[in-house]
Amino acid sequence: MSSHQFLAHQPLAAGFTAGLLLALAACSAQDASAPPASKASVPPAVLNQPEPEMHREAIASAPETLAKRADYAAEARQMPMIAPAPMQDALLPGYRDVPREQYQHLADNPVHSVANEPVSTFSIDVDTGSYANVRRFLSGGQLPPADAVRLEEMVNYFPYSYPMPEGDVPFGIGIELAQTPWNPQTRLLRVAIKASDSKVAQLPPANLVFLVDVSGSMDRREGLPMVQGTLKLLVDQLRPQDRVSLVTYAGEARVVLGSTPGSEKAKIRTAIDQLSAGGSTAGESGIQLAYAEAQKGLIPNGINRILLATDGDFNVGISDFESLKQLAAQKRKGGVSLTTLGFGMDNYNERLMEQLADAGDGNYAYIDNLREARKVLVDQLDSTLSVVARDVKLQLEFNPAEVSEYRLLGYENRALKREDFSNDKVDAGEIGAGHTITALYEIVPAGAKGWLEPLRYQSTAKTQGNPGELAWLRVRYKAPGTEQSRLLERPIAAANVASPGEASEDLRFAAAVAAFAQLLKGGQYTGDFSLSDSASLARAARGDDRFGLRSEFVQLVELAQSLQTPAPSHARKE
């Protein structure tokens, strides 16, 4: 049925649905001794009526429409998977709509010709929320929306063994080049960054403000109860020199607990345990009050950070996207950063959570279970709280004598103009202690078959300068507390290219995750590479999987494979 036919039948479908509700109500009044009807059953009186196709679709989907539970994951487990009506952004079979969740739509980075655009510039990103959010969808029995998948956050979710820093530079840089697993004509170039580690005990004193959404939308198992469990994990890590405040917001914002030393853990836990959810969501006033509390307890040269725990469903006060971003960007000038911790489902505003953290010089994580909470706030607490480099920008200039085309995998919302690289007033990403960051480029060697058709009227002569150099890498960053950036530069040699089997375990695993992310978004550039291929590549590159994260990834790919139903054949004659 076309979209025009669907719209034309909407009044008829609404009338039929009302009749169906009455029929279902009548059935519920039958003799209690009769066996209960299954959720997928329909009253015989309705089934016996000759209905057009639109009505039959309404009958099939009526149980799902009527089962309005707050727990979407439980609903998905209990109900049969009924395919939704076709949608423009449903790129993969098996996709189900999440109409109230909000994601930023980002098209994949395009292919660039080195002859015309030799320079690629972007801001680094250490957020990992997309991976945990994708895991939530898959664990709930459905494929994620394409816009929920950000490749760089999927790849950067995992720890890697990258070169450590040398000298006075706060991070190390590593380069690796291998044949692309999904395209033998191209090469996969990895730029790896590893920040210096720092033990929690060595961190400067912390002034933390827990900003908790206690509105009605958080009154669910994955909402406030998960927030309380998460924050109590962090409380266990507090030191006597640390201080914590607790601010909540629903219809209005209030300070539940003033600045309290980390040694008074029982008092902080009690304040967290006493929280309850209900009411509207005045998120903007909550953020304003949290910044005011942070400024009152500001620790010079210490860690001053707000941890915002919410589903992002703001509906009182300033709630538009750009105004909230500007608010966070303005407040960061006072020396207080903002980390966002995403919770909940159905009404989750992921777009706001990710961009607020970016504007607030913080990081974004999605908490789908307490294991993820422990990873973010216990195992990686130093990375979450301590910044070793600010406004980090990467720029690659490709050599046309060695590379004809390239595309950056991920970082679509981190792209910068070429002139932004040297402009210290342009904001970029932060690197926390111990963070690993991976940037992947798929490149076409000069003379090899690429994505672009050759031009008829342009010169095809190869540049002869700097033979043996694949590209020139530039990195800019600011040390904490400074406003003038430092520049690092180094050539990337056109070294021998490793086969997919000869590449390091880290590169092979990162490639498997990158392929998986691309396949979830439709696989525009992955050719015949499949989810099964991604799982096999990752399985062989698990290495020393200390926390079991890589094994879990393999299971998620296999789960996605089972949810991806075969596309209908168009070869059959009607």
TITIGU-422048 format. One record per residue (C-alpha): residue number from 1; x, y, z; residue in one letter. Coordinates in nm, 4 decimals. Layout:
NUM  X  Y  Z  A
...
END
This chain:
1  0.0000  0.0000  0.0000  M
2  0.1448  0.3397  -0.0949  S
3  0.1750  0.6275  0.1515  S
4  -0.1044  0.8104  -0.0345  H
5  -0.3326  0.5083  0.0009  Q
6  -0.2465  0.4855  0.3700  F
7  -0.3363  0.8492  0.4313  L
8  -0.6585  0.8082  0.2371  A
9  -0.7595  0.5154  0.4573  H
10  -0.6728  0.6767  0.7911  Q
11  -1.0339  0.7760  0.8853  P
12  -1.1591  0.4335  0.7844  L
13  -0.8805  0.2636  0.9805  A
14  -0.9599  0.4752  1.2864  A
15  -1.3262  0.3768  1.2695  G
16  -1.2373  0.0135  1.2290  F
17  -0.9935  0.0290  1.5240  T
18  -1.2706  0.1731  1.7426  A
19  -1.4968  -0.1153  1.6398  G
20  -1.2186  -0.3586  1.7163  L
21  -1.1794  -0.2110  2.0653  L
22  -1.5510  -0.2642  2.1304  L
23  -1.5278  -0.6207  2.0052  A
24  -1.2282  -0.6902  2.2275  L
25  -1.4115  -0.5417  2.5264  A
26  -1.7094  -0.7663  2.4550  A
27  -1.4839  -1.0706  2.4383  C
28  -1.3297  -0.9845  2.7748  S
29  -1.6803  -1.0068  2.9307  A
30  -1.7284  -1.3698  2.8233  Q
31  -1.7433  -1.6635  3.0658  D
32  -1.4299  -1.6608  3.2823  A
33  -1.4018  -2.0352  3.2418  S
34  -1.3310  -2.0025  2.8707  A
35  -0.9642  -2.0344  2.7763  P
36  -0.8015  -1.6911  2.7447  P
37  -0.7306  -1.5676  2.3942  A
38  -0.3714  -1.5136  2.2966  S
39  -0.2435  -1.1626  2.2320  K
40  -0.2321  -1.2336  1.8609  A
41  -0.5947  -1.3565  1.8414  S
42  -0.8849  -1.1529  1.6999  V
43  -1.2573  -1.2020  1.7764  P
44  -1.4256  -1.4347  1.5219  P
45  -1.7012  -1.1791  1.4625  A
46  -1.4381  -0.9448  1.3309  V
47  -1.2400  -1.2056  1.1412  L
48  -1.5516  -1.3229  0.9526  N
49  -1.6077  -0.9806  0.8022  Q
50  -1.4544  -0.9282  0.4573  P
51  -1.1992  -0.6565  0.5202  E
52  -0.9714  -0.4702  0.2813  P
53  -0.5947  -0.5006  0.3171  E
54  -0.5751  -0.1946  0.5425  M
55  -0.8109  -0.3589  0.7926  H
56  -0.6173  -0.6842  0.7927  R
57  -0.2995  -0.4908  0.8756  E
58  -0.4816  -0.3142  1.1593  A
59  -0.5972  -0.6501  1.2992  I
60  -0.2430  -0.7878  1.2931  A
61  -0.0984  -0.4851  1.4694  S
62  -0.3865  -0.4188  1.7100  A
63  -0.2425  -0.6206  2.0017  P
64  0.0805  -0.4239  1.9843  E
65  -0.1099  -0.0949  1.9627  T
66  -0.3277  -0.1822  2.2620  L
67  -0.0418  -0.3075  2.4845  A
68  0.0697  0.0321  2.6101  K
69  0.3212  -0.0706  2.8699  R
70  0.5886  0.1517  3.0146  A
71  0.8435  -0.1271  2.9857  D
72  0.9180  -0.1391  2.6141  Y
73  1.1790  -0.4134  2.6501  A
74  0.9313  -0.6401  2.8318  A
75  0.6763  -0.5697  2.5622  E
76  0.9220  -0.6704  2.2924  A
77  1.0001  -0.9983  2.4680  R
78  0.6358  -1.0902  2.5254  Q
79  0.4929  -0.9963  2.1877  M
80  0.5514  -1.1470  1.8447  P
81  0.7754  -0.9402  1.6208  M
82  0.5301  -0.7746  1.3816  I
83  0.6906  -0.5927  1.0918  A
84  0.6065  -0.2217  1.0865  P
85  0.4743  -0.0321  0.7901  A
86  0.7555  0.0689  0.5513  P
87  0.9420  0.3852  0.6564  M
88  1.1899  0.5983  0.4682  Q
89  1.4697  0.5444  0.7200  D
90  1.4114  0.1735  0.7766  A
91  1.7284  0.0700  0.5975  L
92  1.7447  -0.2876  0.7202  L
93  1.4768  -0.5567  0.7273  P
94  1.3697  -0.6217  1.0847  G
95  1.3893  -0.2553  1.1856  Y
96  1.1146  -0.1276  1.4166  R
97  1.0231  0.2350  1.4668  D
98  1.0829  0.4178  1.7962  V
99  0.8725  0.7240  1.7242  P
100  0.9418  0.9237  2.0412  R
101  1.3179  0.8741  2.0553  E
102  1.5213  1.1540  1.8986  Q
103  1.8430  1.1080  1.7033  Y
104  2.0486  1.3375  1.4860  Q
105  2.0359  1.2368  1.1205  H
106  2.3863  1.2242  0.9721  L
107  2.4669  1.0972  0.6244  A
108  2.7862  0.8935  0.5922  D
109  3.0982  1.0924  0.5082  N
110  3.1340  1.1174  0.1296  P
111  3.4234  1.0015  -0.0855  V
112  3.6796  1.2734  -0.1577  H
113  3.9211  1.3061  -0.4476  S
114  4.2712  1.3819  -0.3242  V
115  4.3367  1.5901  -0.6361  A
116  4.0513  1.8244  -0.5395  N
117  4.0292  1.7906  -0.1599  E
118  4.3573  1.6615  -0.0172  P
119  4.2911  1.7785  0.3420  V
120  4.0609  1.6157  0.6002  S
121  4.0006  1.7945  0.9327  T
122  3.7922  1.6847  1.2295  F
123  3.7628  1.6962  1.6072  S
124  3.8341  1.3812  1.8063  I
125  3.5515  1.2137  1.9981  D
126  3.5705  0.9844  2.3015  V
127  3.1984  0.9349  2.3566  D
128  3.0786  0.5745  2.3733  T
129  2.7030  0.6157  2.4232  G
130  2.6043  0.4906  2.0777  S
131  2.7441  0.1422  2.1410  Y
132  2.5553  0.0886  2.4682  A
133  2.2385  0.2273  2.3115  N
134  2.2697  -0.0082  2.0129  V
135  2.3233  -0.2935  2.2581  R
136  2.0011  -0.1942  2.4339  R
137  1.8045  -0.2230  2.1111  F
138  1.9551  -0.5579  2.0148  L
139  1.9076  -0.7014  2.3646  S
140  1.5430  -0.5905  2.3447  G
141  1.4899  -0.7912  2.0271  G
142  1.5077  -0.5260  1.7560  Q
143  1.7555  -0.3631  1.5237  L
144  1.8470  -0.0032  1.6128  P
145  1.7376  0.2966  1.4077  P
146  2.0092  0.3859  1.1585  A
147  2.0584  0.7299  1.3148  D
148  2.1328  0.5712  1.6540  A
149  2.4538  0.4246  1.5091  V
150  2.7666  0.6435  1.5207  R
151  3.0632  0.4480  1.3950  L
152  3.3349  0.6260  1.5933  E
153  3.1510  0.5712  1.9239  E
154  3.1106  0.2032  1.8407  M
155  3.4821  0.1628  1.7653  V
156  3.6007  0.3762  2.0595  N
157  3.3932  0.1800  2.3102  Y
158  3.6706  -0.0808  2.3343  F
159  4.0177  -0.0529  2.4897  P
160  4.3172  -0.1044  2.2597  Y
161  4.6909  -0.1507  2.3115  S
162  4.8194  0.1677  2.1507  Y
163  5.1599  0.3387  2.1871  P
164  5.2056  0.5236  2.5151  M
165  5.3003  0.8944  2.5304  P
166  5.6619  1.0045  2.5097  E
167  5.8205  1.3199  2.6440  G
168  5.5896  1.6011  2.7525  D
169  5.3096  1.5115  2.5090  V
170  5.0026  1.3803  2.6980  P
171  4.9203  1.1137  2.4392  F
172  5.0929  0.8722  2.2053  G
173  5.0211  0.8358  1.8335  I
174  5.0323  0.5145  1.6317  G
175  4.9775  0.4447  1.2610  I
176  4.8830  0.1181  1.0883  E
177  4.7881  0.0341  0.7288  L
178  4.6200  -0.2837  0.6042  A
179  4.4008  -0.4117  0.3259  Q
180  4.0360  -0.3283  0.3863  T
181  3.8438  -0.6457  0.4847  P
182  3.5329  -0.5476  0.2854  W
183  3.7127  -0.4088  -0.0229  N
184  4.0413  -0.5587  -0.1527  P
185  4.0902  -0.2533  -0.3788  Q
186  4.1243  -0.0129  -0.0838  T
187  4.3381  0.0221  0.2269  R
188  4.2364  0.0885  0.5862  L
189  4.4490  0.3555  0.7547  L
190  4.4269  0.3693  1.1336  R
191  4.5374  0.6703  1.3379  V
192  4.5562  0.5610  1.7026  A
193  4.5813  0.7904  2.0043  I
194  4.6499  0.6754  2.3593  K
195  4.6355  0.9208  2.6514  A
196  4.8537  0.8863  2.9561  S
197  4.7029  0.6831  3.2368  D
198  4.6278  0.8279  3.5775  S
199  4.5232  0.6413  3.8896  K
200  4.2114  0.7672  4.0636  V
201  4.4121  0.8259  4.3801  A
202  4.6396  1.0609  4.1833  Q
203  4.3581  1.2748  4.0461  L
204  4.3197  1.6293  4.1799  P
205  4.0314  1.6933  4.4235  P
206  3.6898  1.6713  4.2598  A
207  3.3884  1.8998  4.2995  N
208  3.1019  1.6952  4.1554  L
209  2.7361  1.7852  4.1152  V
210  2.4930  1.4991  4.0550  F
211  2.2096  1.6472  3.8489  L
212  1.9244  1.3941  3.8428  V
213  1.6061  1.3995  3.6373  D
214  1.3222  1.2877  3.8705  V
215  1.0354  1.3694  3.6341  S
216  0.7557  1.1283  3.5526  G
217  0.9316  0.9929  3.2426  S
218  1.2042  0.8517  3.4734  M
219  0.9511  0.6508  3.6752  D
220  1.0480  0.3152  3.5268  R
221  1.2978  0.0415  3.5998  R
222  1.5496  0.1719  3.3446  E
223  1.5047  0.5282  3.4721  G
224  1.5498  0.6547  3.8255  L
225  1.6255  0.3149  3.9900  P
226  1.9088  0.2633  3.7390  M
227  2.0332  0.6176  3.8060  V
228  2.0391  0.5526  4.1817  Q
229  2.2372  0.2318  4.1393  G
230  2.4788  0.4058  3.9027  T
231  2.5482  0.7033  4.1294  L
232  2.6047  0.4803  4.4313  K
233  2.8776  0.3006  4.2376  L
234  3.0506  0.6358  4.1967  L
235  3.0006  0.7235  4.5636  V
236  3.2110  0.4182  4.6530  D
237  3.5035  0.5730  4.4603  Q
238  3.4954  0.9100  4.6354  L
239  3.7940  1.0221  4.8422  R
240  3.7834  1.2464  5.1530  P
241  3.9119  1.5427  4.9475  Q
242  3.6239  1.5107  4.6991  D
243  3.2919  1.6880  4.7443  R
244  2.9468  1.6042  4.6076  V
245  2.6218  1.7980  4.5678  S
246  2.2882  1.6511  4.4583  L
247  2.0438  1.8571  4.2504  V
248  1.7150  1.7260  4.1129  T
249  1.4567  1.8610  3.8736  Y
250  1.1021  1.7718  3.7769  A
251  0.8422  2.0515  3.7702  G
252  1.1064  2.2629  3.9446  E
253  1.4715  2.2277  4.0422  A
254  1.6002  2.1982  4.3988  R
255  1.9159  2.1179  4.5926  V
256  1.8627  1.7881  4.7734  V
257  2.2124  1.7688  4.9195  L
258  2.4551  2.0557  4.9560  G
259  2.8277  2.0148  4.9052  S
260  2.9294  1.7123  5.1137  T
261  3.2767  1.5582  5.1676  P
262  3.3395  1.2244  4.9985  G
263  3.4128  1.0731  5.3387  S
264  3.0402  1.1012  5.4316  E
265  2.9350  0.8210  5.1996  K
266  2.6378  0.7069  5.4095  A
267  2.4871  1.0553  5.3997  K
268  2.5287  1.0777  5.0210  I
269  2.3803  0.7297  4.9652  R
270  2.0798  0.8129  5.1845  T
271  2.0090  1.1264  4.9804  A
272  2.0252  0.9215  4.6592  I
273  1.8007  0.6457  4.7976  D
274  1.5298  0.8937  4.8969  Q
275  1.4755  1.0224  4.5424  L
276  1.1387  0.9553  4.3784  S
277  1.0073  1.0356  4.0295  A
278  0.7006  1.2307  3.9159  G
279  0.5973  1.5509  3.7389  G
280  0.7100  1.7484  3.4346  S
281  1.0696  1.8085  3.3253  T
282  1.2238  2.1518  3.3878  A
283  1.5660  2.0483  3.2599  G
284  1.6939  2.3975  3.1849  E
285  1.6334  2.5229  3.5407  S
286  1.7998  2.2090  3.6734  G
287  2.1099  2.2743  3.4645  I
288  2.1205  2.6386  3.5786  Q
289  2.0960  2.5372  3.9448  L
290  2.3604  2.2653  3.9045  A
291  2.6070  2.5133  3.7534  Y
292  2.5370  2.7533  4.0407  A
293  2.6140  2.4768  4.2930  E
294  2.9312  2.3851  4.1051  A
295  3.0480  2.7449  4.1068  Q
296  2.9861  2.7743  4.4829  K
297  3.2130  2.4775  4.5485  G
298  3.4623  2.5485  4.2666  L
299  3.8054  2.3961  4.3309  I
300  4.0824  2.5901  4.1498  P
301  4.3001  2.3478  3.9487  N
302  4.0676  2.0665  4.0539  G
303  3.8000  1.8614  3.8772  I
304  3.4757  2.0589  3.8568  N
305  3.2066  1.8616  3.6776  R
306  2.8324  1.8124  3.6558  I
307  2.7047  1.4607  3.5908  L
308  2.3618  1.4915  3.4297  L
309  2.1520  1.1725  3.4548  A
310  1.8372  1.1916  3.2415  T
311  1.6463  1.0631  2.9398  D
312  1.6705  1.4123  2.7895  G
313  1.2940  1.4614  2.7673  D
314  1.2854  1.8317  2.8666  F
315  0.9413  1.9960  2.8469  N
316  0.9491  2.2960  3.0837  V
317  1.1563  2.6117  3.0336  G
318  1.4194  2.6171  2.7596  I
319  1.3768  2.2903  2.5756  S
320  1.4860  2.3603  2.2195  D
321  1.8061  2.1934  2.1102  F
322  2.0216  2.4916  2.0095  E
323  1.9385  2.7008  2.3179  S
324  2.0390  2.4191  2.5527  L
325  2.3645  2.3681  2.3620  K
326  2.4416  2.7394  2.3864  Q
327  2.3702  2.7289  2.7597  L
328  2.6216  2.4458  2.8123  A
329  2.8792  2.6173  2.5895  A
330  2.8439  2.9415  2.7835  Q
331  2.8694  2.7749  3.1239  K
332  3.1858  2.5791  3.0406  R
333  3.3744  2.9103  3.0333  K
334  3.3399  2.9180  3.4114  G
335  3.5622  2.6118  3.4449  G
336  3.2841  2.3557  3.5002  V
337  3.2434  2.0704  3.2523  S
338  2.9309  1.8644  3.1842  L
339  2.9105  1.4866  3.1471  T
340  2.5804  1.3349  3.0343  T
341  2.4634  0.9887  3.1377  L
342  2.1684  0.8698  2.9307  G
343  1.8948  0.6470  3.0725  F
344  1.5564  0.5137  2.9663  G
345  1.3832  0.4280  2.6407  M
346  1.0825  0.5165  2.4205  D
347  1.1145  0.8934  2.4847  N
348  1.4958  0.9038  2.4941  Y
349  1.6518  1.2183  2.3417  N
350  1.9920  1.0862  2.2411  E
351  2.0635  1.3796  2.0115  R
352  2.0435  1.6237  2.3017  L
353  2.2511  1.4089  2.5372  M
354  2.5404  1.3676  2.2946  E
355  2.5508  1.7299  2.1865  Q
356  2.5137  1.8715  2.5394  L
357  2.8222  1.6802  2.6503  A
358  3.0103  1.8062  2.3461  D
359  2.9138  2.1682  2.4142  A
360  2.9907  2.1291  2.7852  G
361  3.3479  1.9968  2.7369  D
362  3.2464  1.6590  2.8771  G
363  3.1687  1.3110  2.7533  N
364  2.8507  1.1162  2.6865  Y
365  2.7670  0.7595  2.7909  A
366  2.4459  0.5612  2.7773  Y
367  2.3775  0.3407  3.0803  I
368  2.1731  0.0358  2.9838  D
369  2.2753  -0.1790  3.2828  N
370  2.4835  -0.1619  3.5998  L
371  2.7722  -0.3352  3.4287  R
372  2.7963  -0.0379  3.1929  E
373  2.7671  0.1963  3.4913  A
374  3.0623  0.0197  3.6529  R
375  3.2647  0.0463  3.3318  K
376  3.2078  0.4221  3.3041  V
377  3.2189  0.5285  3.6692  L
378  3.4488  0.2696  3.8276  V
379  3.6780  0.1001  3.5762  D
380  3.7216  0.4171  3.3679  Q
381  3.6599  0.6829  3.6316  L
382  3.9913  0.8545  3.5625  D
383  3.8999  0.8812  3.1932  S
384  3.5511  1.0076  3.2752  T
385  3.6613  1.2830  3.5128  L
386  4.0215  1.3826  3.4318  S
387  4.1066  1.5704  3.1103  V
388  4.4671  1.5567  2.9834  V
389  4.4157  1.7443  2.6547  A
390  4.1479  1.9887  2.5380  R
391  4.0245  2.0959  2.1945  D
392  4.2047  1.8139  2.0166  V
393  4.1901  1.8375  1.6364  K
394  4.3267  1.6050  1.3705  L
395  4.4167  1.6961  1.0150  Q
396  4.5461  1.4695  0.7392  L
397  4.6844  1.5941  0.4091  E
398  4.6956  1.3085  0.1593  F
399  4.9695  1.2797  -0.1016  N
400  4.8167  1.2482  -0.4523  P
401  5.1220  1.0529  -0.5637  A
402  5.0160  0.7715  -0.3298  E
403  4.6409  0.8172  -0.2686  V
404  4.3689  0.9029  -0.5188  S
405  4.0547  0.8897  -0.2989  E
406  3.9629  0.8655  0.0681  Y
407  3.6716  0.8659  0.3086  R
408  3.6702  0.9129  0.6861  L
409  3.4750  0.6438  0.8712  L
410  3.2492  0.8109  1.1268  G
411  3.2977  1.1495  1.2979  Y
412  3.0249  1.2980  1.0766  E
413  2.9188  1.5489  1.3429  N
414  3.2816  1.6334  1.4275  R
415  3.3844  1.7649  1.0862  A
416  3.5751  2.0946  1.0866  L
417  3.6615  2.3412  0.8144  K
418  4.0235  2.3435  0.7070  R
419  4.0736  2.6904  0.8533  E
420  3.9244  2.5786  1.1878  D
421  4.2289  2.3642  1.2570  F
422  4.4538  2.6600  1.3426  S
423  4.1807  2.8687  1.5054  N
424  4.2088  2.8257  1.8821  D
425  3.8638  2.9764  1.9311  K
426  3.6987  2.6790  1.7591  V
427  3.5895  2.4181  2.0127  D
428  3.6906  2.0540  1.9702  A
429  3.6973  1.7327  2.1725  G
430  3.8675  1.6471  2.4995  E
431  4.0818  1.3442  2.5871  I
432  4.0540  1.1931  2.9349  G
433  4.3280  1.0087  3.1180  A
434  4.3829  0.6633  2.9689  G
435  4.1480  0.7184  2.6764  H
436  4.2129  0.5440  2.3462  T
437  4.0850  0.7081  2.0278  I
438  4.0714  0.5437  1.6865  T
439  4.0258  0.7174  1.3533  A
440  3.9859  0.5028  1.0421  L
441  4.0232  0.6150  0.6814  Y
442  3.9443  0.3980  0.3826  E
443  4.1811  0.5074  0.1055  I
444  4.2322  0.4166  -0.2606  V
445  4.5979  0.3786  -0.3665  P
446  4.6949  0.5827  -0.6695  A
447  4.6249  0.3816  -0.9821  G
448  4.3778  0.1436  -0.8133  A
449  4.0074  0.1278  -0.8866  K
450  3.8138  0.3642  -0.6617  G
451  3.4602  0.4861  -0.6125  W
452  3.4809  0.7885  -0.8449  L
453  3.4630  0.7824  -1.2214  E
454  3.7697  0.9372  -1.3904  P
455  3.7291  1.2929  -1.5159  L
456  3.7586  1.3654  -1.8876  R
457  3.8981  1.7172  -1.8783  Y
458  4.1213  1.7161  -1.5709  Q
459  4.4894  1.6317  -1.5619  S
460  4.5662  1.2764  -1.4520  T
461  4.9405  1.3330  -1.4017  A
462  5.0621  1.2121  -1.0620  K
463  5.2417  1.4523  -0.8302  T
464  5.6001  1.3471  -0.7849  Q
465  5.6786  1.5319  -0.4622  G
466  5.7572  1.3482  -0.1366  N
467  5.7570  0.9925  -0.2736  P
468  5.6933  0.7267  -0.0099  G
469  5.4770  0.9561  0.2038  E
470  5.1133  0.8514  0.2217  L
471  4.9982  1.1583  0.4125  A
472  5.1028  1.4308  0.6536  W
473  4.9422  1.4175  0.9997  L
474  4.8853  1.7257  1.2108  R
475  4.7427  1.7254  1.5653  V
476  4.6518  2.0326  1.7684  R
477  4.5619  2.0326  2.1361  Y
478  4.5545  2.2538  2.4435  K
479  4.6955  2.1567  2.7797  A
480  4.4363  2.1872  3.0621  P
481  4.4144  2.5440  3.1875  G
482  4.5707  2.6994  2.8748  T
483  4.4149  2.8742  2.5754  E
484  4.6981  2.8446  2.3224  Q
485  4.7255  2.5189  2.1296  S
486  5.0324  2.3107  2.0528  R
487  5.0990  2.1595  1.7121  L
488  5.2330  1.8086  1.6473  L
489  5.3300  1.7016  1.2945  E
490  5.4602  1.3815  1.1416  R
491  5.4645  1.2048  0.8040  P
492  5.2742  0.8820  0.7452  I
493  5.4905  0.6491  0.5431  A
494  5.3508  0.4467  0.2542  A
495  5.4761  0.1289  0.4186  A
496  5.4083  -0.2292  0.3214  N
497  5.0377  -0.3027  0.3424  V
498  4.9382  -0.5874  0.5712  A
499  4.6765  -0.8366  0.4576  S
500  4.3611  -0.8587  0.6715  P
501  4.5048  -1.1671  0.8426  G
502  4.8452  -1.0048  0.9072  E
503  4.7133  -0.6839  1.0612  A
504  4.7289  -0.6381  1.4381  S
505  4.4471  -0.7768  1.6517  E
506  4.3468  -0.4233  1.7441  D
507  4.3125  -0.3107  1.3821  L
508  4.1236  -0.6258  1.2821  R
509  3.8825  -0.5880  1.5703  F
510  3.8310  -0.2161  1.5053  A
511  3.7635  -0.3014  1.1393  A
512  3.5043  -0.5606  1.2441  A
513  3.3240  -0.3020  1.4603  V
514  3.3432  -0.0423  1.1826  A
515  3.1958  -0.2905  0.9353  A
516  2.9168  -0.3779  1.1794  F
517  2.8287  -0.0107  1.2273  A
518  2.8183  0.0455  0.8514  Q
519  2.5998  -0.2615  0.7985  L
520  2.3529  -0.1409  1.0628  L
521  2.3250  0.1820  0.8617  K
522  2.2681  0.0060  0.5313  G
523  2.6210  -0.0915  0.4184  G
524  2.6611  0.1669  0.1431  Q
525  3.0341  0.0990  0.1041  Y
526  3.0750  -0.2557  0.2373  T
527  2.9889  -0.4508  -0.0774  G
528  2.9170  -0.8187  -0.0111  D
529  3.0663  -0.8078  0.3396  F
530  2.8036  -0.9472  0.5790  S
531  2.7223  -0.9510  0.9495  L
532  2.8565  -1.3065  0.9548  S
533  3.1873  -1.1790  0.8111  D
534  3.2014  -0.9085  1.0776  S
535  3.1446  -1.1656  1.3534  A
536  3.4152  -1.3969  1.2125  S
537  3.6652  -1.1104  1.1853  L
538  3.5975  -0.9987  1.5437  A
539  3.6010  -1.3533  1.6814  R
540  3.9522  -1.4098  1.5455  A
541  4.0755  -1.0790  1.6910  A
542  3.9470  -1.0977  2.0482  R
543  4.2964  -1.1329  2.1955  G
544  4.3295  -1.0810  2.5698  D
545  3.9668  -0.9911  2.6314  D
546  4.0063  -0.8986  2.9981  R
547  3.6544  -0.7624  3.0527  F
548  3.4759  -0.9829  2.7999  G
549  3.3736  -0.6808  2.5902  L
550  3.4955  -0.8235  2.2598  R
551  3.3196  -1.1553  2.3177  S
552  3.0017  -0.9654  2.3971  E
553  3.0393  -0.7775  2.0690  F
554  3.0534  -1.1037  1.8738  V
555  2.7303  -1.2103  2.0432  Q
556  2.5639  -0.8795  1.9517  L
557  2.6616  -0.9187  1.5861  V
558  2.5167  -1.2710  1.5863  E
559  2.2015  -1.1379  1.7506  L
560  2.1691  -0.8676  1.4854  A
561  2.2130  -1.1355  1.2206  Q
562  1.9199  -1.3314  1.3633  S
563  1.7018  -1.0181  1.3688  L
564  1.7845  -0.9180  1.0132  Q
565  1.5152  -1.0937  0.8117  T
566  1.5872  -1.1586  0.4413  P
567  1.4808  -0.8817  0.2078  A
568  1.1816  -0.9727  -0.0119  P
569  1.2708  -1.1044  -0.3531  S
570  1.1876  -0.8735  -0.6426  H
571  1.2647  -1.1406  -0.8997  A
572  0.9307  -1.3175  -0.8570  R
573  0.6644  -1.2407  -1.1152  K
574  0.3425  -1.1003  -0.9838  E
END
